[in-house]
């Protein structure tokens, strides 16, 4: 069985987790790269608005095609404005999850993971609509928006779960 880790990261918290998990699971990394930029304060405000509005973003390539070949998928994304990122929305909208088992791992500033269940329900609906099996959602803590929580902190959370 092969494993793919699909991730989007703006502040490197999710990237560190994806790379660490890929090493643990001997998985292929599939990064969601947006064509537009999200830099600075304006990018931060735009990002929160787009996420809260359920918008999608234009991605480079077709990462959903790379993800098709894996039996197990881990989808890693920050939570912005109480919602999933536009990049992950795009991926979920295009991916065909037929025969795949999917775990969603989210990162947010809230240490309690408030609101993450709503994210998992939306992801579950899209995975099952794509004929996949949603296994679970896992809420992890990152840092304040735009900040990096640190490699050791992020990796220790992944290590506790897996």
N, C-alpha and C positions, 0 to 999 in steps of 0.2 A: 504494500500500500504506500502510495506517495502522498506527501504533504506539501501544501503551499501556504505561504503566509502573505496575505494581501494587506498592505498598510498604507496609511497616509499620515504624514507628520509635518508639522509646521515649525515646532520648537524643539525637535529632536527627542522628546520623551517617548513617543510612539516608535520612532526609528530605533532607539536603543533597545526597547523591548522586543521589537520584531527581529532584530539581528541576534539578540541573545536567545530568543525562542527558536529561531531557525537553527542555531548551533546545537541546541539541546535536542531538537527533533530531526535534525538532518533534512531540513526543509528548504524549498526554493523560496527566495524572497521575490515578491512581486510588488513593486512600489507604484503607487498612484501618483503620477506627476501631472499637475495642472498646467495648462498652457498659459494662463494668466498669473499675475503675481499677487501676493498678499502681504506685502511688506509695510512696515511702519504702522502708525496709529490709524491711518485711513484703511489700510488692509485689515486691521483688527476689527474695526467697526463694520466694514463691508462683510467680513467673514461671519460675524455673529448674526447679522441681518439675514444673509443668504441661508445660513444653516437653519435659523428659526423659521424662515419662510419655506423650508423644504426644497430649496433650489438645488440644481445640479451644476456642475462645472464641466468645462471641456477638458478632457484628459489627453495626454500624449499617448499615442498608440492605442492598442485594444487589450488592456490587461486582462479582461474577462476571457480572452482567448487563451492566454497563458494559464489561467486558473482552471480551465476545463479538464486538463490532463490529470489533475490530482483527485484522490479519493477523499482526503481530508483537507479542509480549508480553515484557516484561522484568519478572521477579519479584524484588524486592529485599527482603531480610529479614536481621535479625541472627540469629546462632546463639546460643541460650541453652542452657546445660547440655548442650552437644554435640548439640543438636537444633534443629529448625526451630521458630519461634515458634508459639504456639497460634493467633494471628490468621492466619498464612499456612497453617497446617494446615486451618483452616476454609475459606479460599479454595480451596485445592487440592482439598478434598473436595466443593465445590459447582460448581467451574468446568467448563465443557464446552469443551475445547480444540480441537474439530474444525476442521481446516484451519489452525491457528495454529502459528507457529514460536515456541518459548519458550526464553529464556535466563534462568538464575537467577544472581543476584549476591548473595553473602552477605557479612556483616560480622562480624568477631569480634576479640577481644582478642589472640588468638594470631597473631603475625606470620607464621607458617609455614602458616596455614590448616589446621592439623591437624583431621582429622575431617570436613572439608567434603565429601570425596568421598562419604561415607555420606549426607549431606544431598542431594547431587545425584542419587544413585541412587534415593532415595525420591521426589524430585520428578519424575525422569524416568519412573518407574513410573506416577505419577498423571497426568502429562501424556499419556503414551502410552495409558493406559487411557481417557482422555478424547478419544482420536483426534487428538492433536496431535503435533507433532514437537519433541522436546527437542534444542536445538542445542548448548548447553554450560552449564557452571557456572563461575563466576568467584569466587574467594575474595579478598576485600579485608580490609585491616586497619582497625580502627576505634580503639578505646581500651579502657581497663579498663571493666568493667561499670558502667553508670550515668554514665560520663564522656563528654564531647564531645571528639573528636579535633581539631576545628578545620576550618573551611570549606576553607582552602587545601590542607590535607593530603588531605582526602577528594576534593576536585575534581581534584587532581593524579593520584590513582590512577585515577579514571575517565578522565581525559584520556589516560593512557598506554595504556589498553585500547582506546579508541575513537578 
